Amino acid sequence: MKRILILIPLLFLPACATKKPVVVRMPHSVPGTTLPADDMESVRYGENLKAYPVGRYVDPNNGLVMHEAHTVYRVETTAKWNLHPNGPANVPVGPVVGIVDPAHRESPVTAEVAAEVNRQKYATQALIAQGARMNQALNQLSQSVSISKQVSEENAQLKTAVNTTQQRLEALEEAFRQKQTETTFTTPSGPPKQGTNDW
């Protein structure tokens, strides 16, 4: 019997030695941890402070008090939460089967949408063709304006030439009339008499 009593504790001894040690797992984030300064802007924007240098001034509440020059610090914007998402949003309901980015997937096209797109394409092409015709008409108009400007300049030159020619012709006619009047006064009325000698 003594042997059995000695064997019983030996049987329980290996059973105690085979227990697995308990592993305590720590969560990924420890509560109450301080965020690094680099990650702070992704969660909350800080406040903006500005410094304003102020010169001497009289106190507006008491005219007997003057304040010396100093710097005034003002909070321009207070701290606020950053509500802009930095990464893709995870949906907390159930497993994610697949998030489709609408920028990389074509939207469903109905017959009405296709007809409207085709109508807009035709309208755009007609507008481009009309713009080309208008540009061509404007080019022709600018060419005709430049030609008419050149013709008007030539007309102005011809007009000045005609005016100078007219003035010269009038001057010549005046000179011709004066010449005729001089010749009529200087010509004798009859032939000179023969035989009369003044000496």
Contact map, one row per residue, 1 for C-alpha under 8 A:
1111100000000000000000000000000000000000000000000000000000000000000000000000000000000000000000000000000000000000000000000000000000000000000000000000000000000000000000000000000000000000000000000000000
1111110000000000000000000000000000000000000000000000000000000000000000000000000000000000000000000000000000000000000000000000000000000000000000000000000000000000000000000000000000000000000000000000000
1111111000000000000000000000000000000000000000000000000000000000000000000000000000000000000000000000000000000000000000000000000000000000000000000000000000000000000000000000000000000000000000000000000
1111111100000000000000000000000000000000000000000000000000000000000000000000000000000000000000000000000000000000000000000000000000000000000000000000000000000000000000000000000000000000000000000000000
1111111110000000000000000000000000000000000000000000000000000000000000000000000000000000000000000000000000000000000000000000000000000000000000000000000000000000000000000000000000000000000000000000000
0111111111000000000000000000000000000000000000000000000000000000000000000000000000000000000000000000000000000000000000000000000000000000000000000000000000000000000000000000000000000000000000000000000
0011111111100000000000000000000000000000000000000000000000000000000000000000000000000000000000000000000000000000000000000000000000000000000000000000000000000000000000000000000000000000000000000000000
0001111111110000000000000000000000000000000000000000000000000000000000000000000000000000000000000000000000000000000000000000000000000000000000000000000000000000000000000000000000000000000000000000000
0000111111111000000000000000000000000000000000000000000000000000000000000000000000000000000000000000000000000000000000000000000000000000000000000000000000000000000000000000000000000000000000000000000
0000011111111100000000000000000000000000000000000000000000000000000000000000000000000000000000000000000000000000000000000000000000000000000000000000000000000000000000000000000000000000000000000000000
0000001111111110000000000000000000000000000000000000000000000000000000000000000000000000000000000000000000000000000000000000000000000000000000000000000000000000000000000000000000000000000000000000000
0000000111111111000000000000000000000000000000000000000000000000000000000000000000000000000000000000000000000000000000000000000000000000000000000000000000000000000000000000000000000000000000000000000
0000000011111111100000000000000000000000000000000000000000000000000000000000000000000000000000000000000000000000000000000000000000000000000000000000000000000000000000000000000000000000000000000000000
0000000001111111110000000000000000000000000000000000000000000000000000000000000000000000000000000000000000000000000000000000000000000000000000000000000000000000000000000000000000000000000000000000000
0000000000111111111000000000000000000000000000000000000000000000000000000000000000000000000000000000000000000000000000000000000000000000000000000000000000000000000000000000000000000000000000000000000
0000000000011111111000000000000000000000000000000000000000000000000000000000000000000000000000000000000000000000000000000000000000000000000000000000000000000000000000000000000000000000000000000000000
0000000000001111111000000000000000000000000000000000000000000000000000000000000000000000000000000000000000000000000000000000000000000000000000000000000000000000000000000000000000000000000000000000000
0000000000000111111100000000000000000000000000000000000000000000000000000000000000000000000000000000000000000000000000000000000000000000000000000000000000000000000000000000000000000000000000000000000
0000000000000011111110000000000000000000000000000000000000000000000000000000000000000000000000000000000000000000000000000000000000000000000000000000000000000000000000000000000000000000000000000000000
0000000000000000011111000000000000000000000000000000000000000000000000000000000000000000000000000000000000000000000000000000000000000000000000000000000000000000000000000000000000000000000000000000000
0000000000000000001111100000000000000000000000000000000000000000000000000000000000000000000000000000000000000000000000000000000000000000000000000000000000000000000000000000000000000000000000000000000
0000000000000000000111110000000000000000000000000000000000000000000000000000000000000000000000000000000000000000000000000000000000000000000000000000000000000000000000000000000000000000000000000000000
0000000000000000000011111000000000000000000000000000000000000000000000000000000000000000000000000000000000000000000000000000000000000000000000000000000000000000000000000000000000000000000000000000000
0000000000000000000001111100000000000000000000000000000000000000000000000000000000000000000000000000000000000000000000000000000000000000000000000000000000000000000000000000000000000000000000000000000
0000000000000000000000111110000000000000000000000000000000000000000000000000000000000000000000000000000000000000000000000000000000000000000000000000000000000000000000000000000000000000000000000000000
0000000000000000000000011111010000000000000000000000000000000000000000000000000000000000000000000000000000000000000000000000000000000000000000000000000000000000000000000000000000000000000000000000000
0000000000000000000000001111110000000000000000000000000000000000000000000000000000000000000000000000000000000000000000000000000000000000000000000000000000000000000000000000000000000000000000000000000
0000000000000000000000000111110000000000000000000000000000000000000000000000000000000000000000000000000000000000000000000000000000000000000000000000000000000000000000000000000000000000000000000000000
0000000000000000000000000011111010000000000000000000000000000000000000000000000000000000000000000000000000000000000000000000000000000000000000000000000000000000000000000000000000000000000000000000000
0000000000000000000000000111111110000000000000000000000000000000000000000000000000000000000000000000000000000000000000000000000000000000000000000000000000000000000000000000000000000000000000000000000
0000000000000000000000000000111110000000000000000000000000000000000000000000000000000000000000000000000000000000000000000000000000000000000000000000000000000000000000000000000000000000000000000000000
0000000000000000000000000000011111000000000000000000000000000000000000000000000000000000000000000000000000000000000000000000000000000000000000000000000000000000000000000000000000000000000000000000000
0000000000000000000000000000111111100000000000000000000000000000000000000000000000000000000000000000000000000000000000000000000000000000000000000000000000000000000000000000000000000000000000000000000
0000000000000000000000000000000111110000000000000000000000000000000000000000000000000000000000000000000000000000000000000000000000000000000000000000000000000000000000000000000000000000000000000000000
0000000000000000000000000000000011111011000000000000000000000000000000000000000000000000000000000000000000000000000000000000000000000000000000000000000000000000000000000000000000000000000000000000000
0000000000000000000000000000000001111111000000000000000000000000000000000000000000000000000000000000000000000000000000000000000000000000000000000000000000000000000000000000000000000000000000000000000
0000000000000000000000000000000000111111100000000000000000000000000000000000000000000000000000000000000000000000000000000000000000000000000000000000000000000000000000000000000000000000000000000000000
0000000000000000000000000000000000011111100000000000000000000000000000000000000000000000000000000000000000000000000000000000000000000000000000000000000000000000000000000000000000000000000000000000000
0000000000000000000000000000000000111111111000000000000000000000000000000000000000000000000000000000000000000000000000000000000000000000000000000000000000000000000000000000000000000000000000000000000
0000000000000000000000000000000000111111111110000000000000000000000000000000000000000000000000000000000000000000000000000000000000000000000000000000000000000000000000000000000000000000000000000000000
0000000000000000000000000000000000001111111111000000000000000000000000000000000001000000000000000000000000000000000000000000000000000000000000000000000000000000000000000000000000000000000000000000000
0000000000000000000000000000000000000011111110000000000000000000000000000000000001000100000000000000000000000000000000000000000000000000000000000000000000000000000000000000000000000000000000000000000
0000000000000000000000000000000000000011111110000000000000000000000000000000000011100000000000000000000000000000000000000000000000000000000000000000000000000000000000000000000000000000000000000000000
0000000000000000000000000000000000000001111111000000000000000000000000000000001111000000000000000000000000000000000000000000000000000000000000000000000000000000000000000000000000000000000000000000000
0000000000000000000000000000000000000001111111100000000000000000000000000000001111000000000000000000000000000000000000000000000000000000000000000000000000000000000000000000000000000000000000000000000
0000000000000000000000000000000000000000100111110000000000000000000000000000011100000000000000000000000000000000000000000000000000000000000000000000000000000000000000000000000000000000000000000000000
0000000000000000000000000000000000000000000011111000000000000000000000000011111100000000000000000000000000000000000000000000000000000000000000000000000000000000000000000000000000000000000000000000000
0000000000000000000000000000000000000000000001111100000000000000000000000011111000000000000000000000000000000000000000000000000000000000000000000000000000000000000000000000000000000000000000000000000
0000000000000000000000000000000000000000000000111110000000000000000000001111100000000000000000000000000000000000000000000000000000000000000000000000000000000000000000000000000000000000000000000000000
0000000000000000000000000000000000000000000000011111000000000000000000001111000000000000000000000000000000000000000000000000000000000000000000000000000000000000000000000000000000000000000000000000000
0000000000000000000000000000000000000000000000001111100000000000000000111100000000000000000000000000000000000000000000000000000000000000000000000000000000000000000000000000000000000000000000000000000
0000000000000000000000000000000000000000000000000111110000000000000000111100000000000000000000000000000000000000000000000000000000000000000000000000000000000000000000000000000000000000000000000000000
0000000000000000000000000000000000000000000000000011111000000000000011110000000000000000000000000000000000000000000000000000000000000000000000000000000000000000000000000000000000000000000000000000000
0000000000000000000000000000000000000000000000000001111100000000000011110000000000000000000000000000000000000000000000000000000000000000000000000000000000000000000000000000000000000000000000000000000
0000000000000000000000000000000000000000000000000000111110000000000111000000000000000000000000000000000000000000000000000000000000000000000000000000000000000000000000000000000000000000000000000000000
0000000000000000000000000000000000000000000000000000011111000000011110000000000000000000000000000000000000000000000000000000000000000000000000000000000000000000000000000000000000000000000000000000000
0000000000000000000000000000000000000000000000000000001111100000011110000000000000000000000000000000000000000000000000000000000000000000000000000000000000000000000000000000000000000000000000000000000
0000000000000000000000000000000000000000000000000000000111110111111000000000000000000000000000000000000000000000000000000000000000000000000000000000000000000000000000000000000000000000000000000000000
0000000000000000000000000000000000000000000000000000000011111111111000000000000000000000000000000000000000000000000000000000000000000000000000000000000000000000000000000000000000000000000000000000000
0000000000000000000000000000000000000000000000000000000001111110000000000000000000000000000000000000000000000000000000000000000000000000000000000000000000000000000000000000000000000000000000000000000
0000000000000000000000000000000000000000000000000000000000111110000000000000000000000000000000000000000000000000000000000000000000000000000000000000000000000000000000000000000000000000000000000000000
0000000000000000000000000000000000000000000000000000000001111111100000000000000000000000000000000000000000000000000000000000000000000000000000000000000000000000000000000000000000000000000000000000000
0000000000000000000000000000000000000000000000000000000001111111110000000000000000000000000000000000000000000000000000000000000000000000000000000000000000000000000000000000000000000000000000000000000
0000000000000000000000000000000000000000000000000000000001100111110000000000000000000000000000000000000000000000000000000000000000000000000000000000000000000000000000000000000000000000000000000000000
0000000000000000000000000000000000000000000000000000000001100111111000000000000000000000000000000000000000000000000000000000000000000000000000000000000000000000000000000000000000000000000000000000000
0000000000000000000000000000000000000000000000000000000111100011111100000000000000000000000000000000000000000000000000000000000000000000000000000000000000000000000000000000000000000000000000000000000
0000000000000000000000000000000000000000000000000000000111100000111110000000000000000000000000000000000000000000000000000000000000000000000000000000000000000000000000000000000000000000000000000000000
0000000000000000000000000000000000000000000000000000001110000000011111000000000000000000000000000000000000000000000000000000000000000000000000000000000000000000000000000000000000000000000000000000000
0000000000000000000000000000000000000000000000000000111110000000001111100000000000000000000000000000000000000000000000000000000000000000000000000000000000000000000000000000000000000000000000000000000
0000000000000000000000000000000000000000000000000000111000000000000111110000000000000000000000000000000000000000000000000000000000000000000000000000000000000000000000000000000000000000000000000000000
0000000000000000000000000000000000000000000000000011110000000000000011111000000000000000000000000000000000000000000000000000000000000000000000000000000000000000000000000000000000000000000000000000000
0000000000000000000000000000000000000000000000000011110000000000000001111100000000000000000000000000000000000000000000000000000000000000000000000000000000000000000000000000000000000000000000000000000
0000000000000000000000000000000000000000000000001111000000000000000000111110000000000000000000000000000000000000000000000000000000000000000000000000000000000000000000000000000000000000000000000000000
0000000000000000000000000000000000000000000000001111000000000000000000011111000000000000000000000000000000000000000000000000000000000000000000000000000000000000000000000000000000000000000000000000000
0000000000000000000000000000000000000000000000111100000000000000000000001111110000000000000000000000000000000000000000000000000000000000000000000000000000000000000000000000000000000000000000000000000
0000000000000000000000000000000000000000000000111100000000000000000000000111110000000000000000000000000000000000000000000000000000000000000000000000000000000000000000000000000000000000000000000000000
0000000000000000000000000000000000000000000000111000000000000000000000000011111000000000000000000000000000000000000000000000000000000000000000000000000000000000000000000000000000000000000000000000000
0000000000000000000000000000000000000000000001110000000000000000000000000011111100000000000000000000000000000000000000000000000000000000000000000000000000000000000000000000000000000000000000000000000
0000000000000000000000000000000000000000000111110000000000000000000000000000111110000000000000000000000000000000000000000000000000000000000000000000000000000000000000000000000000000000000000000000000
0000000000000000000000000000000000000000000111100000000000000000000000000000011111000000000000000000000000000000000000000000000000000000000000000000000000000000000000000000000000000000000000000000000
0000000000000000000000000000000000000000001110000000000000000000000000000000001111100000000000000000000000000000000000000000000000000000000000000000000000000000000000000000000000000000000000000000000
0000000000000000000000000000000000000000111110000000000000000000000000000000000111110000000000000000000000000000000000000000000000000000000000000000000000000000000000000000000000000000000000000000000
0000000000000000000000000000000000000000001000000000000000000000000000000000000011111000000000000000000000000000000000000000000000000000000000000000000000000000000000000000000000000000000000000000000
0000000000000000000000000000000000000000000000000000000000000000000000000000000001111100000000000000000000000000000000000000000000000000000000000000000000000000000000000000000000000000000000000000000
0000000000000000000000000000000000000000000000000000000000000000000000000000000000111111100000000000000000000000000000000000000000000000000000000000000000000000000000000000000000000000000000000000000
0000000000000000000000000000000000000000010000000000000000000000000000000000000000011111000000000000000000000000000000000000000000000000000000000000000000000000000000000000000000000000000000000000000
0000000000000000000000000000000000000000000000000000000000000000000000000000000000001111100000000000000000000000000000000000000000000000000000000000000000000000000000000000000000000000000000000000000
0000000000000000000000000000000000000000000000000000000000000000000000000000000000001111110000000000000000000000000000000000000000000000000000000000000000000000000000000000000000000000000000000000000
0000000000000000000000000000000000000000000000000000000000000000000000000000000000001011111000000000000000000000000000000000000000000000000000000000000000000000000000000000000000000000000000000000000
0000000000000000000000000000000000000000000000000000000000000000000000000000000000000001111100000000000000000000000000000000000000000000000000000000000000000000000000000000000000000000000000000000000
0000000000000000000000000000000000000000000000000000000000000000000000000000000000000000111111010000000000000000000000000000000000000000000000000000000000000000000000000000000000000000000000000000000
0000000000000000000000000000000000000000000000000000000000000000000000000000000000000000011111000000000000000000000000000000000000000000000000000000000000000000000000000000000000000000000000000000000
0000000000000000000000000000000000000000000000000000000000000000000000000000000000000000001111100000000000000000000000000000000000000000000000000000000000000000000000000000000000000000000000000000000
0000000000000000000000000000000000000000000000000000000000000000000000000000000000000000001111110000000000000000000000000000000000000000000000000000000000000000000000000000000000000000000000000000000
0000000000000000000000000000000000000000000000000000000000000000000000000000000000000000000011111000000000000000000000000000000000000000000000000000000000000000000000000000000000000000000000000000000
0000000000000000000000000000000000000000000000000000000000000000000000000000000000000000001001111110000000000000000000000000000000000000000000000000000000000000000000000000000000000000000000000000000
0000000000000000000000000000000000000000000000000000000000000000000000000000000000000000000000111110000000000000000000000000000000000000000000000000000000000000000000000000000000000000000000000000000
0000000000000000000000000000000000000000000000000000000000000000000000000000000000000000000000011111000000000000000000000000000000000000000000000000000000000000000000000000000000000000000000000000000
0000000000000000000000000000000000000000000000000000000000000000000000000000000000000000000000011111100000000000000000000000000000000000000000000000000000000000000000000000000000000000000000000000000
0000000000000000000000000000000000000000000000000000000000000000000000000000000000000000000000000111110110000000000000000000000000000000000000000000000000000000000000000000000000000000000000000000000
0000000000000000000000000000000000000000000000000000000000000000000000000000000000000000000000000011111110000000000000000000000000000000000000000000000000000000000000000000000000000000000000000000000
0000000000000000000000000000000000000000000000000000000000000000000000000000000000000000000000000001111111100000000000000000000000000000000000000000000000000000000000000000000000000000000000000000000
0000000000000000000000000000000000000000000000000000000000000000000000000000000000000000000000000000111111000000000000000000000000000000000000000000000000000000000000000000000000000000000000000000000
0000000000000000000000000000000000000000000000000000000000000000000000000000000000000000000000000001111111000000000000000000000000000000000000000000000000000000000000000000000000000000000000000000000
0000000000000000000000000000000000000000000000000000000000000000000000000000000000000000000000000001111111100000000000000000000000000000000000000000000000000000000000000000000000000000000000000000000
0000000000000000000000000000000000000000000000000000000000000000000000000000000000000000000000000000011111110000000000000000000000000000000000000000000000000000000000000000000000000000000000000000000
0000000000000000000000000000000000000000000000000000000000000000000000000000000000000000000000000000010011111000000000000000000000000000000000000000000000000000000000000000000000000000000000000000000
0000000000000000000000000000000000000000000000000000000000000000000000000000000000000000000000000000000001111100000000000000000000000000000000000000000000000000000000000000000000000000000000000000000
0000000000000000000000000000000000000000000000000000000000000000000000000000000000000000000000000000000000111110110000000000000000000000000000000000000000000000000000000000000000000000000000000000000
0000000000000000000000000000000000000000000000000000000000000000000000000000000000000000000000000000000000011111110000000000000000000000000000000000000000000000000000000000000000000000000000000000000
0000000000000000000000000000000000000000000000000000000000000000000000000000000000000000000000000000000000001111111000000000000000000000000000000000000000000000000000000000000000000000000000000000000
0000000000000000000000000000000000000000000000000000000000000000000000000000000000000000000000000000000000000111111100000000000000000000000000000000000000000000000000000000000000000000000000000000000
0000000000000000000000000000000000000000000000000000000000000000000000000000000000000000000000000000000000001111111110000000000000000000000000000000000000000000000000000000000000000000000000000000000
0000000000000000000000000000000000000000000000000000000000000000000000000000000000000000000000000000000000001111111111000000000000000000000000000000000000000000000000000000000000000000000000000000000
0000000000000000000000000000000000000000000000000000000000000000000000000000000000000000000000000000000000000011111111100000000000000000000000000000000000000000000000000000000000000000000000000000000
0000000000000000000000000000000000000000000000000000000000000000000000000000000000000000000000000000000000000001111111110000000000000000000000000000000000000000000000000000000000000000000000000000000
0000000000000000000000000000000000000000000000000000000000000000000000000000000000000000000000000000000000000000111111111000000000000000000000000000000000000000000000000000000000000000000000000000000
0000000000000000000000000000000000000000000000000000000000000000000000000000000000000000000000000000000000000000011111111100000000000000000000000000000000000000000000000000000000000000000000000000000
0000000000000000000000000000000000000000000000000000000000000000000000000000000000000000000000000000000000000000001111111110000000000000000000000000000000000000000000000000000000000000000000000000000
0000000000000000000000000000000000000000000000000000000000000000000000000000000000000000000000000000000000000000000111111111000000000000000000000000000000000000000000000000000000000000000000000000000
0000000000000000000000000000000000000000000000000000000000000000000000000000000000000000000000000000000000000000000011111111100000000000000000000000000000000000000000000000000000000000000000000000000
0000000000000000000000000000000000000000000000000000000000000000000000000000000000000000000000000000000000000000000001111111110000000000000000000000000000000000000000000000000000000000000000000000000
0000000000000000000000000000000000000000000000000000000000000000000000000000000000000000000000000000000000000000000000111111111000000000000000000000000000000000000000000000000000000000000000000000000
0000000000000000000000000000000000000000000000000000000000000000000000000000000000000000000000000000000000000000000000011111111100000000000000000000000000000000000000000000000000000000000000000000000
0000000000000000000000000000000000000000000000000000000000000000000000000000000000000000000000000000000000000000000000001111111110000000000000000000000000000000000000000000000000000000000000000000000
0000000000000000000000000000000000000000000000000000000000000000000000000000000000000000000000000000000000000000000000000111111111000000000000000000000000000000000000000000000000000000000000000000000
0000000000000000000000000000000000000000000000000000000000000000000000000000000000000000000000000000000000000000000000000011111111100000000000000000000000000000000000000000000000000000000000000000000
0000000000000000000000000000000000000000000000000000000000000000000000000000000000000000000000000000000000000000000000000001111111110000000000000000000000000000000000000000000000000000000000000000000
0000000000000000000000000000000000000000000000000000000000000000000000000000000000000000000000000000000000000000000000000000111111111000000000000000000000000000000000000000000000000000000000000000000
0000000000000000000000000000000000000000000000000000000000000000000000000000000000000000000000000000000000000000000000000000011111111100000000000000000000000000000000000000000000000000000000000000000
0000000000000000000000000000000000000000000000000000000000000000000000000000000000000000000000000000000000000000000000000000001111111110000000000000000000000000000000000000000000000000000000000000000
0000000000000000000000000000000000000000000000000000000000000000000000000000000000000000000000000000000000000000000000000000000111111111000000000000000000000000000000000000000000000000000000000000000
0000000000000000000000000000000000000000000000000000000000000000000000000000000000000000000000000000000000000000000000000000000011111111100000000000000000000000000000000000000000000000000000000000000
0000000000000000000000000000000000000000000000000000000000000000000000000000000000000000000000000000000000000000000000000000000001111111110000000000000000000000000000000000000000000000000000000000000
0000000000000000000000000000000000000000000000000000000000000000000000000000000000000000000000000000000000000000000000000000000000111111111000000000000000000000000000000000000000000000000000000000000
0000000000000000000000000000000000000000000000000000000000000000000000000000000000000000000000000000000000000000000000000000000000011111111100000000000000000000000000000000000000000000000000000000000
0000000000000000000000000000000000000000000000000000000000000000000000000000000000000000000000000000000000000000000000000000000000001111111110000000000000000000000000000000000000000000000000000000000
0000000000000000000000000000000000000000000000000000000000000000000000000000000000000000000000000000000000000000000000000000000000000111111111000000000000000000000000000000000000000000000000000000000
0000000000000000000000000000000000000000000000000000000000000000000000000000000000000000000000000000000000000000000000000000000000000011111111100000000000000000000000000000000000000000000000000000000
0000000000000000000000000000000000000000000000000000000000000000000000000000000000000000000000000000000000000000000000000000000000000001111111110000000000000000000000000000000000000000000000000000000
0000000000000000000000000000000000000000000000000000000000000000000000000000000000000000000000000000000000000000000000000000000000000000111111111000000000000000000000000000000000000000000000000000000
0000000000000000000000000000000000000000000000000000000000000000000000000000000000000000000000000000000000000000000000000000000000000000011111111100000000000000000000000000000000000000000000000000000
0000000000000000000000000000000000000000000000000000000000000000000000000000000000000000000000000000000000000000000000000000000000000000001111111110000000000000000000000000000000000000000000000000000
0000000000000000000000000000000000000000000000000000000000000000000000000000000000000000000000000000000000000000000000000000000000000000000111111111000000000000000000000000000000000000000000000000000
0000000000000000000000000000000000000000000000000000000000000000000000000000000000000000000000000000000000000000000000000000000000000000000011111111100000000000000000000000000000000000000000000000000
0000000000000000000000000000000000000000000000000000000000000000000000000000000000000000000000000000000000000000000000000000000000000000000001111111110000000000000000000000000000000000000000000000000
0000000000000000000000000000000000000000000000000000000000000000000000000000000000000000000000000000000000000000000000000000000000000000000000111111111000000000000000000000000000000000000000000000000
0000000000000000000000000000000000000000000000000000000000000000000000000000000000000000000000000000000000000000000000000000000000000000000000011111111100000000000000000000000000000000000000000000000
0000000000000000000000000000000000000000000000000000000000000000000000000000000000000000000000000000000000000000000000000000000000000000000000001111111110000000000000000000000000000000000000000000000
0000000000000000000000000000000000000000000000000000000000000000000000000000000000000000000000000000000000000000000000000000000000000000000000000111111111000000000000000000000000000000000000000000000
0000000000000000000000000000000000000000000000000000000000000000000000000000000000000000000000000000000000000000000000000000000000000000000000000011111111100000000000000000000000000000000000000000000
0000000000000000000000000000000000000000000000000000000000000000000000000000000000000000000000000000000000000000000000000000000000000000000000000001111111110000000000000000000000000000000000000000000
0000000000000000000000000000000000000000000000000000000000000000000000000000000000000000000000000000000000000000000000000000000000000000000000000000111111111000000000000000000000000000000000000000000
0000000000000000000000000000000000000000000000000000000000000000000000000000000000000000000000000000000000000000000000000000000000000000000000000000011111111100000000000000000000000000000000000000000
0000000000000000000000000000000000000000000000000000000000000000000000000000000000000000000000000000000000000000000000000000000000000000000000000000001111111110000000000000000000000000000000000000000
0000000000000000000000000000000000000000000000000000000000000000000000000000000000000000000000000000000000000000000000000000000000000000000000000000000111111111000000000000000000000000000000000000000
0000000000000000000000000000000000000000000000000000000000000000000000000000000000000000000000000000000000000000000000000000000000000000000000000000000011111111100000000000000000000000000000000000000
0000000000000000000000000000000000000000000000000000000000000000000000000000000000000000000000000000000000000000000000000000000000000000000000000000000001111111110000000000000000000000000000000000000
0000000000000000000000000000000000000000000000000000000000000000000000000000000000000000000000000000000000000000000000000000000000000000000000000000000000111111111000000000000000000000000000000000000
0000000000000000000000000000000000000000000000000000000000000000000000000000000000000000000000000000000000000000000000000000000000000000000000000000000000011111111100000000000000000000000000000000000
0000000000000000000000000000000000000000000000000000000000000000000000000000000000000000000000000000000000000000000000000000000000000000000000000000000000001111111110000000000000000000000000000000000
0000000000000000000000000000000000000000000000000000000000000000000000000000000000000000000000000000000000000000000000000000000000000000000000000000000000000111111111000000000000000000000000000000000
0000000000000000000000000000000000000000000000000000000000000000000000000000000000000000000000000000000000000000000000000000000000000000000000000000000000000011111111100000000000000000000000000000000
0000000000000000000000000000000000000000000000000000000000000000000000000000000000000000000000000000000000000000000000000000000000000000000000000000000000000001111111110000000000000000000000000000000
0000000000000000000000000000000000000000000000000000000000000000000000000000000000000000000000000000000000000000000000000000000000000000000000000000000000000000111111111000000000000000000000000000000
0000000000000000000000000000000000000000000000000000000000000000000000000000000000000000000000000000000000000000000000000000000000000000000000000000000000000000011111111100000000000000000000000000000
0000000000000000000000000000000000000000000000000000000000000000000000000000000000000000000000000000000000000000000000000000000000000000000000000000000000000000001111111110000000000000000000000000000
0000000000000000000000000000000000000000000000000000000000000000000000000000000000000000000000000000000000000000000000000000000000000000000000000000000000000000000111111111000000000000000000000000000
0000000000000000000000000000000000000000000000000000000000000000000000000000000000000000000000000000000000000000000000000000000000000000000000000000000000000000000011111111100000000000000000000000000
0000000000000000000000000000000000000000000000000000000000000000000000000000000000000000000000000000000000000000000000000000000000000000000000000000000000000000000001111111110000000000000000000000000
0000000000000000000000000000000000000000000000000000000000000000000000000000000000000000000000000000000000000000000000000000000000000000000000000000000000000000000000111111111000000000000000000000000
0000000000000000000000000000000000000000000000000000000000000000000000000000000000000000000000000000000000000000000000000000000000000000000000000000000000000000000000011111111100000000000000000000000
0000000000000000000000000000000000000000000000000000000000000000000000000000000000000000000000000000000000000000000000000000000000000000000000000000000000000000000000001111111110000000000000000000000
0000000000000000000000000000000000000000000000000000000000000000000000000000000000000000000000000000000000000000000000000000000000000000000000000000000000000000000000000111111111000000000000000000000
0000000000000000000000000000000000000000000000000000000000000000000000000000000000000000000000000000000000000000000000000000000000000000000000000000000000000000000000000011111111100000000000000000000
0000000000000000000000000000000000000000000000000000000000000000000000000000000000000000000000000000000000000000000000000000000000000000000000000000000000000000000000000001111111110000000000000000000
0000000000000000000000000000000000000000000000000000000000000000000000000000000000000000000000000000000000000000000000000000000000000000000000000000000000000000000000000000111111111000000000000000000
0000000000000000000000000000000000000000000000000000000000000000000000000000000000000000000000000000000000000000000000000000000000000000000000000000000000000000000000000000011111111100000000000000000
0000000000000000000000000000000000000000000000000000000000000000000000000000000000000000000000000000000000000000000000000000000000000000000000000000000000000000000000000000001111111110000000000000000
0000000000000000000000000000000000000000000000000000000000000000000000000000000000000000000000000000000000000000000000000000000000000000000000000000000000000000000000000000000111111111000000000000000
0000000000000000000000000000000000000000000000000000000000000000000000000000000000000000000000000000000000000000000000000000000000000000000000000000000000000000000000000000000011111111100000000000000
0000000000000000000000000000000000000000000000000000000000000000000000000000000000000000000000000000000000000000000000000000000000000000000000000000000000000000000000000000000001111111110000000000000
0000000000000000000000000000000000000000000000000000000000000000000000000000000000000000000000000000000000000000000000000000000000000000000000000000000000000000000000000000000000111111111000000000000
0000000000000000000000000000000000000000000000000000000000000000000000000000000000000000000000000000000000000000000000000000000000000000000000000000000000000000000000000000000000011111111000000000000
0000000000000000000000000000000000000000000000000000000000000000000000000000000000000000000000000000000000000000000000000000000000000000000000000000000000000000000000000000000000001111111000000000000
0000000000000000000000000000000000000000000000000000000000000000000000000000000000000000000000000000000000000000000000000000000000000000000000000000000000000000000000000000000000000111111100000000000
0000000000000000000000000000000000000000000000000000000000000000000000000000000000000000000000000000000000000000000000000000000000000000000000000000000000000000000000000000000000000011111110000000000
0000000000000000000000000000000000000000000000000000000000000000000000000000000000000000000000000000000000000000000000000000000000000000000000000000000000000000000000000000000000000000011111100000000
0000000000000000000000000000000000000000000000000000000000000000000000000000000000000000000000000000000000000000000000000000000000000000000000000000000000000000000000000000000000000000001111100000000
0000000000000000000000000000000000000000000000000000000000000000000000000000000000000000000000000000000000000000000000000000000000000000000000000000000000000000000000000000000000000000000111110000000
0000000000000000000000000000000000000000000000000000000000000000000000000000000000000000000000000000000000000000000000000000000000000000000000000000000000000000000000000000000000000000000111111000000
0000000000000000000000000000000000000000000000000000000000000000000000000000000000000000000000000000000000000000000000000000000000000000000000000000000000000000000000000000000000000000000001111100000
0000000000000000000000000000000000000000000000000000000000000000000000000000000000000000000000000000000000000000000000000000000000000000000000000000000000000000000000000000000000000000000000111111000
0000000000000000000000000000000000000000000000000000000000000000000000000000000000000000000000000000000000000000000000000000000000000000000000000000000000000000000000000000000000000000000000011111000
0000000000000000000000000000000000000000000000000000000000000000000000000000000000000000000000000000000000000000000000000000000000000000000000000000000000000000000000000000000000000000000000001111100
0000000000000000000000000000000000000000000000000000000000000000000000000000000000000000000000000000000000000000000000000000000000000000000000000000000000000000000000000000000000000000000000001111110
0000000000000000000000000000000000000000000000000000000000000000000000000000000000000000000000000000000000000000000000000000000000000000000000000000000000000000000000000000000000000000000000000011111
0000000000000000000000000000000000000000000000000000000000000000000000000000000000000000000000000000000000000000000000000000000000000000000000000000000000000000000000000000000000000000000000000001111
0000000000000000000000000000000000000000000000000000000000000000000000000000000000000000000000000000000000000000000000000000000000000000000000000000000000000000000000000000000000000000000000000000111
